[in-house]
Amino acid sequence: MNFIRKLTVRSCVYRNFSVSAANNANYSCKLLVVGGGSGGCTIAAKFARRLKKDSVIVLEPSSEHYYQPLFTLVGAGVKRVAQTRRSAQSVLPQNAKWVQDAAASVNARDNCVTTAQGHVIKYEYIVIAVGVENDYAKVPGLLESLQDERSGVSSIYAAEYCENTWRDIKNFKGGEAIFTYPDTLIKCPGAPQKIAYLAESYFTKANVRSKTSVTYNTCLPVIFGVKKYAEALLKVVERKKINVNYKTVLKEIHPDRREAVFFNTADKTKEMTMRYDLLHVTPPMKTPEFLSSNKDIVDAAGYLCVDKYTLQHTKFPNMYGIGDCTNTPNSKTAAAIAKQCYVLEQNLLSSMQSAEPSQKYDGYGACPLLTSYNTCILAEFVYDGVPHETMPYDQARESAIAYYMKRDLFPFLYWHFMLKGYYHGPEFVRNIVNPFAK
């Protein structure tokens, strides 16, 4: 998955060198990586080792880099947001040039990008890795509610709000607790229900569960997109006595009345108003405007058009995409990026050598579905929802091992191996511990 970006940039900076906005600069490079989140940082690390110094430019506005998969545990009080954050300078490769600015437009025909500060970067090859951003404006009353600490509304999908989720959960004394899933593509599609399960566990521990109604409203017609894990999660929902409303989408919030309005995706004229004491919102998401508005390179929904196997752009062969901003039909997770980064690396190298890309991404993704403070269902799957498990046990079973992998092992792999370009997913481990897995 990709990471939070601060889009207000006062100056264009790379490493210790600054260029004022008044003096527009021109740069050129072999490879331009747009976005310094998980996908961008990983690809930049790989090619910074292969190419000459400063042959790789990373265009990234934020000075901070977050490991967002831990935001769920921040919302549950297990981690602090500071534990998910490192400086961008500490994770971006030293042999690459970091231009601290945001993309304003991509001219794929002329091989150049214009930045928010008016600088121009010419490239031979480009990787788009800008992720998706929260679209708060799509739900009237949402941003106002998130910014009000007394509203009872929070979200684990932003660094600035995820600790508020824990505040609301631990201060909850009973009543209506509602959790939502929007009608757009989102990062980590399992997280909206993970936080519901963790909250329910805490309510039980705090002896307020008996006077609490927990509701999960999802736009989807099923609890989870992979049947094997959906069946296991339905048992979790039944055990925890969580009300699930399918095809139900948050339309607006009235914070003054603590009411949330929902509509049914099958008939949008059917609305339902629900009162809440605690409301966790998964906001709608979209690609950044500079990308979504560029009809030359995106699909109708605003996502970068790439071949779902090679990750090469469908129109411009010197352009590749990775992560959440692409239109590949896979789950948008950090695990997907780990697998994609190897495929992209090999195929981009082929393009640089005037050869056809041959490596294929199989749609691998993983979702550690936390069901309590010490159990987790470790969902792993490829395209078409086909399970593709690593461990030598049935991963649809709730497991303490999977919980601690999620809490401790995966962050370690991310910071020390994946961002440095050395981790490509658990295939090597799978071949050792579960050699007969299909």
JOLIN-V985268 format. One record per run of one state. SS is the DSSP state (2 for helix, 1 for strand, 0 for the rest). FROM is the first residue (numbers start at 1). TO is the last residue. If there is no record, write none. Layout:
SS_FROM_TO / SS_FROM_TO
This chain:
0_1_11 / 1_12_14 / 0_15_16 / 1_17_19 / 0_20_25 / 1_26_34 / 0_35_37 / 2_38_50 / 0_51_55 / 1_56_59 / 0_60_63 / 1_64_66 / 0_67_67 / 2_68_75 / 0_76_80 / 2_81_84 / 1_85_87 / 2_88_91 / 0_92_96 / 1_97_100 / 0_101_102 / 1_103_107 / 0_108_111 / 1_112_115 / 0_116_119 / 1_120_128 / 0_129_132 / 1_133_134 / 0_135_135 / 2_136_138 / 0_139_139 / 1_140_140 / 0_141_141 / 2_142_146 / 0_147_152 / 1_153_154 / 0_155_161 / 2_162_171 / 0_172_174 / 1_175_181 / 0_182_190 / 2_191_205 / 0_206_208 / 2_209_211 / 1_212_218 / 0_219_226 / 2_227_240 / 0_241_242 / 1_243_245 / 0_246_247 / 1_248_254 / 0_255_258 / 1_259_264 / 0_265_266 / 1_267_275 / 0_276_277 / 1_278_280 / 0_281_284 / 1_285_286 / 0_287_288 / 2_289_292 / 0_293_297 / 1_298_298 / 0_299_303 / 1_304_304 / 0_305_305 / 1_306_306 / 0_307_311 / 1_312_313 / 0_314_318 / 1_319_321 / 0_322_322 / 2_323_325 / 1_326_326 / 0_327_333 / 2_334_352 / 0_353_364 / 1_365_370 / 0_371_375 / 1_376_382 / 2_383_385 / 1_386_387 / 0_388_398 / 1_399_399 / 2_400_418 / 0_419_426 / 2_427_433 / 0_434_438
